[in-house]
Amino acid sequence: MKFFLLLIICLSSARAEEFRPKIVETSLDYRFTGSSGLLRPRDGVANDANVGVRPYNVRARLSRPWKAGAGTLSASFGYELLGFEYSNWQNDERVERLHSLRFMLGYHRRLNEAWALRVFGGPSLNSDLKLITAKALRATAIVGFDYTLPKDHRDKLGLGLAFVQVFGKNLVLPAVSYGRRRDDYRVGVLAPARLAGYWLPRKDLDLGGALAFAGGNFRIEQSGSLHGKRVEYSVGTVGPSLIYRPRPGWAWTLDGGLVLRHHYAYMDGNTLFRDLDMKRTGFVAIGAKVGF
């Protein structure tokens, strides 16, 4: 859920960056979203118009790459907490905390001077953890090729396919990435999850903005009327972004701005059980990454 694929964390690591063997990386991210009313209150339910929902998100990840013959193998473990705080909620059952435990394996191999192969995939357990069942298992997979443009070997294009839940549903999507870096700016695209551009005033500072989408699909195991149903959740954000690197392998991030799209729904199979999509609001996200 910035990745982050997750996902959107795993997806962003595929943005035309080379693996660095013999380095363990840990990261921690927190996103605070302002309380927002329901986008489509139910007809005839007066209190729905007064309901407020404030989601928050915490993600942690540990990753390690190794040389594997002519390529590089990487493994990562991740945990995500997705929580919801409610105001003026009456009677109906609700979900307050969801969890995702994720394991990913990746493989990168340069085929020649221009082309490289990237493969990522792995399972995750997505639920409220009231019970642990196989029905809460989800999968993520990305297969693609990176092409280094010949002009100066600093522009890279990636093409592939991804099986992800970035919009809260299990989807097979084209994965297109583009990375361009110059002395004073860089641009990164990972369609459909992220678009970012940064000005580089100093070697340790990136200033810019980002458009990003993240999400997940979770099974509800709590007892009651919601048992066995699913949560679809996705968030799309846009705004300024800052990355500060106090030393090699370390980074602090600060993002903020507007939540453009906030999808939250309880699903009974493929049937909508409760629509909790939220109105636009603001967000702030902070993060830290340490490599050693």
Number of C-alpha atoms within 10 A of each C-alpha: 27 24 24 25 22 25 24 22 20 24 24 21 15 21 20 22 10 10 19 13 14 12 15 17 17 19 19 18 21 17 19 16 20 16 21 21 21 20 16 13 18 14 8 7 8 10 12 19 15 13 18 19 21 17 20 19 19 20 23 20 20 18 19 20 20 17 16 13 8 9 16 19 19 19 18 19 16 23 19 23 18 19 15 16 14 17 13 11 15 11 5 7 12 15 16 12 17 22 22 23 16 22 19 20 19 20 20 23 19 16 13 10 11 13 16 17 19 20 19 21 19 16 15 19 23 29 26 22 17 12 13 14 13 9 14 21 18 21 17 23 20 22 18 20 22 25 20 21 15 11 7 7 13 13 19 21 19 23 18 17 16 20 18 28 27 29 22 21 17 16 13 14 16 16 20 20 26 20 20 17 16 11 10 12 15 17 17 21 23 22 17 17 26 23 18 19 21 21 17 18 12 11 11 14 16 21 17 18 19 21 21 24 27 26 27 28 27 25 28 24 21 18 11 9 10 20 13 16 19 23 26 23 24 22 21 21 24 22 18 17 21 18 20 17 17 12 10 10 13 17 18 18 16 18 20 21 19 18 23 17 17 23 19 20 19 23 21 15 10 9 9 13 15 13 17 23 20 24 18 19 18 17 20 17 18 18 18 18 18 18 17 11
